[in-house]
Amino acid sequence: MLAKWPTGGEVDLDEAVRYHKAMPAGKNLALLVQKARAAGETLIYPRGGVALLEDQGRLMLGLATEGTADFVPSTTDSYTRNESYERAEYGIEKTKSTGKSALNGFPIVNYGVGKCRGLVEALKVPAMVLPGTPMVPLIAEIGFAAGYTGLLGGGISDTIRFTKELTPAQGIRNYQYVDRLVAYYAEQGVPIHREQTGFLTGTLIPPGIAIAIGILDCLLAASQGVRHYSIGLGQNLNIVQDVAALRVLPEVCREYLHRFGYDDFFLGIGSHQWMGAFPRDAAEAMGIIGMGAAIAVLGNATHVCTKTSHEALGVPTLEANVAGLRTTRKVIGLMRRYRLPEGPEVSAEMAVIGREVRSVVDSVLAMGDGDPGKGAIRGLEAGILDIPWSPNVFVANKVMPARDYSGAIRYYDAGNLPLPQDIKDYHRRKLEERADREGRKVDITMALDDVSEIAKLLTAE
């Protein structure tokens, strides 16, 4: 892996371990997340990456100081995500010559260990790598050696949401490499925070599917020796269902961790603010961000990844990211750690989601003879593991979601998912209730309308 680009030669694991041990404890993300969960706090962080090293440094510092982010990102560019380092290098040079960014993220591999350490050393908070790709081993090697103490991604989830032709087997192997590397650092006394991303595809993802795949990714990481992990969930902007999903996730995940004997395991919960189509109006966009902050707190999320009012306009500026962070921070503060009291709506939704998750995970594990990796590969082939709108050719893409009248995500078509019949019937009834209220049929147009509903709803006359 290190030979894929010259900067890989800068990686020296023994030296990197010594470098981490000399860093202040306050810059270790794993320790920060553990402390936040113990205190019942919700941390905030954004996405962010630009082409030039100096600009990335200013971005990260601004997010931490002006934006009050608890930790800051380096989101990679599309060329780096596809291991096209020559084209990333060209993008760097073109940006320098034209003064206009030719990359949509930070080319961490091209800059290498030494230069990226300068970014980390300028901060008082931890730094995290956001690769956005299953082609991740060299990104991880350089990021960790440079002093980053977190990495976002999962072998199953990133492969089937980011790539067209990469096999799930290869994506899983790539993340097994990363997770074994994380375990090695931990064995040397350097904890690294690993977070699974959830499905941030910009489309509707039923929470039962997202949680099931998050658990499988978690089990795969644990099998490589990782003992500090967070599972992420994208928000669908229905408070009852989003909160229910965030609450049931750790409960069900710990069942499977216990089943595999992983009892000494830190499990965090990540909440990602709405990834779908945003309204162009900044005030309306900030409303979505504020609601996302409340959902994260009510769902006991350990950390929340924030959005901006520029989502419908292009790559967000530092100022837009700062505004999204500060809005989220303010709402979290106003919540004063308030939690929804136990009630029938959330409890009922938790029960439905829990049954969906267990039915999928149990079937996948059975197909893999107890191996989550083999089960995931076979399950995707059979369609018992499936997500809607996937670009990957190895995904069945038979599942189709739609919103019910309350805005919760239901299955218009469950494909080959091994859901109990009464659960399928429950989802159908919910969609029929909406159809009756709106005077329409339960058909494919309902599902298609809902993909951009949030952006259109708020700007409707």
N, C-alpha and C positions, 0 to 999 in steps of 0.2 A: 504493500500500500504506500509506503513512504517514498518509493521510487517514482511515483506518478508525476511528481513535480519537484524541482530542485529544493524547494523549501522544506520538503520532507526530511532532508538530510540534517536539518537543524534540531530534530526531535531526539532528545536523549532522556529516556525515562528516568534513570537514576538522578540526573541533574534536575529534571522537572519535579520530581518528588521533593528534592531539597528546596527548590524554589517555592513550592506550595507551602512547605512547613515553615518557611521564613515569612510568609504573608501574614498580615493581621487576621485574627480569627473573624473579625467583622466583615471580611471580604469573601468568606466561604458561604456559598449559597445553601449548601446542605444544612449547615448549622443554623442559618437564618430561618429556613423553612421549618426546621424542627422547633425552634424557639417560638415561632409564630403559631404553630399548631398548639403547642402547650399552653400558650396564652389566650387562645381563641381569637387571634387576630387574622385579618385578611390582608395579605401583601398585594401590592400592585406593581405591574410592569407592562411596558408597551412592546411593540415591534419597532425595528428601525435599522436601516443599513444604507450607506451611500458609498460611492466609488472610491473616494480619496481618503487616505489614512488620516490626514489632518482634519478633514470634515467629519469623519467618523468619530474622532476624538471629541470634537466640539459637540456633536450630536449626543454622544453618551454622557458627557459631563452636563449638558443642558437638561437632559432627561432626568438626571439624578438630582440636580440642584434646583432648577426652575420647576421641573415637573414633579419633584418629590418622589420619584420612583424608588421603590425599595431595592430593586436590582435592575440592571440595564442590559439591553440585548445587542447582539451583532447578528442581524438577519442577512443571510448570504444572498448573492445575486443569482440570476437564472443560469449563467454560464457555469458558475462554481457548482451549482446544484446538479449539473449534468457532466461534471468533470471536464469541461471545456476550458481549461486553464489558459490556453493560448489566446482564446477569444476574450477571456476576462482581462488578460494583460493588455490586449488591444483596447479594450474598453477603458482601462485606467489611463492609457496614453492619450486616447481620444478625448477623454474628459479633461485632461490637463491642457490639451492644445485648444479646445473649443470653449472651455469654461462651462460647458453644459454636460450634465451627467449622462454617460452612455451606458450606465449599469443601473439595475433596479435593486441593488443591495451591496453588501460589503464583501469583496473578494478575499476572504481571510487566508486562503491557501496561498495566493500570490504574494501577500505581504509577509507571511511566515511568522515564526515564533518570536524572534527578537523585536520586530516592529510592533507586533500585537501586544507584547508585554508592556510597551509604552502606554497603550490605551488602558490596560488594566491598572497600571501603577498610578495613573492620574486620577483614579476614582477612590472614593471612600466606601463604596457599596460593591457588592458582588456583580460579576458580569456573566452572562449566559449566552451560549451559542444557539441560534435558531437556524438550523440548516435548511429546513423545508424540502428535504429530499431523502430518499433511501440510499443515495450514493454518498455515504457519510463518513466512512472510516478515516480518510485523510483530513477532513474538516475537524473531526474529533481529536485526532492525534495532535494537530497543530493548536487547536483551541485549548485543550487541556495543558499542553506544554507551555502555552503562553500565559496561563494563570486563570483562565475561565473555569468556573466551578459548577457549571450547569450546562445541560444540553437537552433540547426539546426534540422529540421524535419517537417513532415506533416502527418496527419492522413490517408489521402487517398494515397498519393504518397509513403510513407514509407511502408505501408501495402502491396501494390500490386507490389512493386519492391524488397522487402526484404524477404517476407514470402511465404510459400507454402500453408498452411492450415488455417492461421488466417483469420477470416472473416473481410471484410471491416468495418462492424459495430463495431467490437471490436477495430480495429485500430483507428477508428474515436473517439470512447469513450475514449481510452487512451490519445489521444491528446487533447480532450476536458478537461480532468483532468489537463493536463499540461498547457493549455491555460487559464483555470480558475485560476490556481496557479499564472501564470504570471500576470493576471489581478489583483489578490489580492495584489501582491507586488506593482504594479503600484498604486493601491488605497492607499497604505501606503506611497507613495512618492518615491518608488524605481522602476525606469523604467528598464525593461528587454527587450533585443533585441530578437525577434523571427524571424527565417528565414526558409522558406520552401525550400526544397532541389532541386526541379526539378527531372528529371529522369536520375540519374547517373549510368545507368545500364551497360555501356560499349558497348551499341548497338545504332543503329540509332533511334532517336525519333523525329518525325515531330514536329516542334515548336508549331503548332496549338494545338496539344493534350497536350503538356507539359504546355502551358500557360493556357488552359482551366482548367486543374486539379489544377494548382497553384492558380487560382482565386477561385475555390471551396474550397481549403484548407484555403485560406485567409478569405473567408466569414465565414467558420466554426470557425476560431480563433476569428474573430470579434464578432461573436455571443456569445462568452464566455467573452467578455470584453476587448480583446486585441486591442490596438490602435497603436501599433508600430510593423511593420511586413515587412519583405522583401520576395519577391518571387525569387527563383533561377531558372536559365536556364543553362542546359549543352550546351557547344559549339559543333557544328557539323563541324566546320572549313570551312565554306563557308562565306566569309566576308559579302556579300550582305544579305544573308538570316539570318545570326546570328545577324548582326546589326539591320536588320529590325525587328527581333523578340524582341530584347532588347528594341527597341524604341516603338513598338506597345503595349508591355506588360503593362506598367503603364497607357497608354491611355485607354485601354479596361478595365483593372481592376478597375480604378477609376469610370468608368461608372456603374459597378455593385455595388461598394461600395456606390455610390450615390443612386442607386436604393433602397438599403436596409437602407438608412439613416445614413451611416457611413461616414460623411463628415469630422469629426475631426479625421483624420487618417493619420499617417506617413507611407508612402509606399516607401521602398527601393527596389533596383534591384540587385540581385546577379548573377554573371556570373561564371560558373565553367569550368575551362580549360578541354580540351578533356579527356573524361573518357574511350574512347575505347582503342583498342590495340595500343600500342606504338612500335616504332622501337627499336631494341636493341642498335643501335648505339647512343652514347650519344650526338654527335653533331646534328644528325637528330632530336633527342628528344627535344633538346633545341630550335630547329627551331619551333616546334609545340608550345612550351611554349611561345616563343616570339610572335608568331602569336596570341595566346590566349590573351596575354596582350593587343595587339593592338585592338582586337575585343571588349574587355571590355571597353576600352576608347572610341572607336568610337560609341559604343552602349549606352553610358552614364551610365554604370553600377556604382552602389554605391560601390561595393566591388567585388573582384575577388578571387576565391579560386585556388591556384596554384598547379601545378604538378611538377614532377621531372624526371630526366633522368634515374631513376631506375625503372620506371613503368613496364618495360618488364622483370625485373630481380628479383623482390621480394619487401619486405618491404623497403622503402627508408631509408637511413641513415640520420643523422642530416646534414651532409655535402651536400648530394644530395638535401635535402629540402632547405638548405640555398642557393644553386646555383639556384634552381628554383625561389625562392623568389627574389633574387637579379637580375636575368635576367628580371623577370617581372617588378620589380621596375625601372630598367634602361629603358626598352621600354616605360613604362608609362611616365617617365621623358622626353624621347625623343619626345614623342607625343605632349608635351606641350599643353595638353588639346585640341588638334586639333579634329575637328569633320568633318565627311564627309558632304560636301554640299548637299543640297536637290537635288535629281536627280530622273529620272524616274525608274531606276532599284530598288532602295530601296523603293521608294513610291509604286511601283506596288506590291512588295513582302509584304509590310506592309498591303496593301489592301487585298491581298489573305489570309494572316495569320489572320487578323482581322475578316474576314468573317467566317473562319473556327472556330475560338474561339467562336464567338457569336452563331453560329449554334449549337455547342456542349453544351455550357453552358445553353443557352435558353432551349434546349431540356431536359437537366438534371433537371433544375429547374422546368420545367413543369411536369416531371415525379414525382417529389417530392412535388408537390403542393406548390412550392415556398421554400421548405426546402432543402438547399444544401446537407445536410447529407443523408436524405432519398432519394433525387434524385440521389446522387452518388451511393448508394447501389442498387437502382432499375436500374440505368443506366448501371452499371457493369453487372447486371444480363441479361439485354437486349442487351448488346454489343454496345449501343450508346455511352458509355464511355469505352474506350479500349486503351491499349498500346501494342506495339509489344514486344515479348520476355519476357513477365512477367512470373515469376515462380509461381504466385498465382493461385490456382485452381478456384477462383471465377472470373477470368478475361477471357473474350472470346478468346483473343489472335488471332483474325482474321485479325487484321491490319498488313500489311507488307510494310515496306518502302524500297526505293532504291534511289540511287543518280541519278540526271540528269547529263548531260555532264559538267555542270559548278561545280558540286559537291553539289548542293543544295539537300535537302531531299524531295522526292516526295512519293506519295502513289502508290505503285505497286498494293496493294489491300487495299481499305479503309474499308473493313469489313462492319459493320453495323453503322458506324459513320454517323450522319445525315448531311452530307455535301451536299451543293447544287450541282446539276448535272454539271453545268458549271465549278465548282471548280474541280470536279473529272476529267472532260474532260481536263482541263488545266494541271493537273498533268500527265495524260496519254500522252498528246502531248509532254511534256518535256522529258518523258522517251523514247518516240518514236524517238525524235530528237537524243538522245544519241545512241539508238540502230542503227539508220541509219549511224551515224558517225563512230561507232565501228564495223559495219557489223555483228550485232548479233540480236537476238530476245529479245523482252521484255518478260522475263520469270522469274521464281523463282531463277534461277542461278544468275541473275543480282543482286537480293536482297541479296542472300547469299554471293556473292563475296564482297559486299560492307561492310560487318561487319568488315572484317580485312583489308580493302583496304588501310587505312592510314599507317599501319605498313608495308605493302608489297610495296606500291607505292614508298616510299622513299628509299627502299633498293633494288629496282629492278635494274638489270644490264642494 
